[in-house]
Every structure is written in structure tokens, then in C-alpha cells.
């Protein structure tokens, strides 16, 4: 039996840029790339005091210069350890079952997807995404830009959802789906 395709967009918020940095928020949405319909959501925040955080000073400075109120809000919303956050996200992905071939999208697979993979492996989990099923939002935006008369920056701005909070992973995922779906339409038309 052929598996059904399922696209999942993900975004993480971290305290660093390294592969082992502390991840304190993961958001994801299963979606239909052709329609933009959101099918299921995941959003969870870790309490960074439950494990020793791995922090990058430049990232902390970036957060403080970008949106320290959001950082404060998110860090105080944490309910589980980082390991429990990673395990919960793993469980959410595998809950879709074997009938699906999951394509995991990130706004840069070498950041989001790679850090998620590394953290899953660190706690003994097998990354549940096939070796050729990671998807990069940046690639589809570049291709849509090449086909349209808009720059990548203009495309991202055009399809940004009003009233969303930048760098809240849940809102970022909603915006990333909007951009990917609309870029898909540009490419396919």
C-alpha cells in the first residue's frame, strides 16, 4: 500500500545556534501544501530550569535586542524538561501512524530539523523522518522568487499573516505555512 503524504511545518526557539543548544519551544502544524489547510497542531514550551541549559551568549543578546518580553513570557510558560519536550514532539509525529510519509519542513533544515534530529538522538530516539523527507522553506521561496517578479523578502512579507508575533514558534509556523503554500501556488501555476 502506498503511503499518504503528510507535510509538517516546524519551528523551534532556542538559547543558541549550535547543534546541542537548549531548545525551549517547539511548534508544528500538519498541513496540506496544496491548500494551506492546517490539519493538526503542536505547541509546547520547556522549563529551562529542569535541565542544565546550553546557552550561546550571542543568542541571549539577540533575544534581548529583538523581543525580551516574548523571551520572558516563553521562559516562564515552560512546563516540562527539554528532554520531555523533545519526546512529546517525537510522540506527536509518530502518532500520525505508518500510513503517512511525513515531510518535515523547517525554515532552514540545517537549523530546525537538524537540531531536532540531534536532540532526539541524544535521548535515544530514532528521527522519525525519512532520510530524503526533510524540506527547506528557503528553497521553495527562492524558486517562487525566480518564477515571480518578487524578491524572497517581498514574498515573505506579502504572505505574512497580520497580527502574529515574530519569534513565537507557533505564530512563525503559521506564517511559514502561508509562505510555503503561496509559493507552491506560484510555482505550480
N, C-alpha and C positions, 0 to 999 in steps of 0.2 A: 504494500500500500504506500502510495506517495504521501509524504508529509505535507501539511499545510504550512504556508509561510506565515510567520508572525514577526512583525517588526517591534522592537522595544527601543525607545529613546531613553538614555540615561544621562544624568549629570551628578557630579559629586562636588562637595565643598570640602576643602582640606586645610591643613595648617602648614602645608609645604608643597614643594613641587617634585620631590624625589619619589621613587617607586615605593618607598616604605613610609612615607609621610602619613600622619594621622588623618583619617577620613572621618568627618563628623556629621555629614549629611549625605544621604543617597536618595535621589528621587528618580523615578522611572515611570514610563507610561507605555503600555502596549497600544499600538495604533495601526491603522490601515494607511499605508503610504500613499495609496491612490486616492483616498477620500479625505484623509486627515482626521478621520473619526478616532476618538480616544476610547479604547475598549476596557482598560483596567489601569489602576494607578498604584504606585508605591511611594511613600514618603516617610522617612524615618531619620531621626537625629540621635546621635550618640552623646552620652555624658562623658566628656574627655577626662573627668577626674577618676573614672573607673579603671583606666589603664594608663601606663606612662606614655604621654604623648611624644610623638616625634615631630618637632617643630622646626620650621625654617624662619629665621628672623626676617628675611626679606618679605616673606608671605604675610607675617604678622603686621609689618609696616604697611604692606599693600592693603590689607583689610582695614587697618586704622585710617588710612588715607581715602579708602573707597567708600566704606559704609560700616563704621564701627557700631552703629546702633543695631544693624542687622546681625553682625557678628555676636554682639552681646545677647540679642534675642535668641539666636540659634543655639549658642553655647549654653544658655540657661534652659533651653527646651529639651535637652538630651535626657533620655530615659534608660538607656542601656549602654553596655560597653561597646567599644568599636568592634570587637570580635562578634558580639551578638548582632550588631547592625549588619555586618558582612554576612553572617549566617542567615539572618532574616531575608536579606536580599536574594541570596542563593535559593532559599526555600521558595520565595515568591517566583523566581524564574522557573524552577523545576516544577512548580505547581501547575504550569500550563500543560504538562504531560508530554509523552513521547510522540503524540500525533503532530506536534509542531516542530518545524525547523526554524529556530529562533535566530534572527539577525539583530545583533546588539549595536545600536548607534551611539556614538559619542561625538561631542564637538572636539574631535581630535582623539582618535583611537590610541595614540601613543600616550595620552594622559589618562582620561577617564577609564577606558576599557582596560588599559594596561595596569593601572593601579588597582582596579577591581580584581583583575586576574591574579595579581601578585598577592593581594590581601587574602583572597580565597585560598590560594595555595599555602600561604603562611599558616592558616588554621586547619589545613588538611583536607580542603575541599577541591574537587576537580572542577575547573572552569567549565560551566555548562554550555558554552558557546563553541560551535564547531570552528576548527582552525581557519576556515575561509568564510566565516559568517560575521566577523566584526565589520561594521560600516562606519564611515567617516563623513560627518556632516560637511566638513570643509570641502571635500571632493565634489559633492553634488552642488554646492553653492558655486564653486569655481566653474563647473560645467554649465550651469544655468546662466552664469555671468557671460560666459563665452558665447552662448546662444542668444542672449538678450542684449539690449543696449545698456544694461545697468551694471555697475561695478558690484563686487561682492559686498562691500559695505552698504551700498544702496539697496541691494536685495534684502540684506538682514534688517535694515531699517524699515523697508516697505512692508515686510511681513511680521514685524514686531507687534505683539498684542498690547494694546494700550492698557495702562493700569497695573502692569505686572512689575514685580520687584526684581531688578537685575541682581544676580548672585544669590538669590534664594533658589536652590536647586529645583524645587517644584515649579516655580514660575519659569525658570530657564528651560526646563524640559518642554513646557507648553509652547514657548517661543521657538525652540528648536524644531518641534514638530510642525509648527506653522511654516517655518522657513523651508524645511525639507519637503513637505507636501507641495508647497507652491513652486519650489524649484523643480520638483518632479514633473509638475504640470507643464512648466516652461520647456523642459527637455522633451517630454513626450508629445507635445503639440507640435 
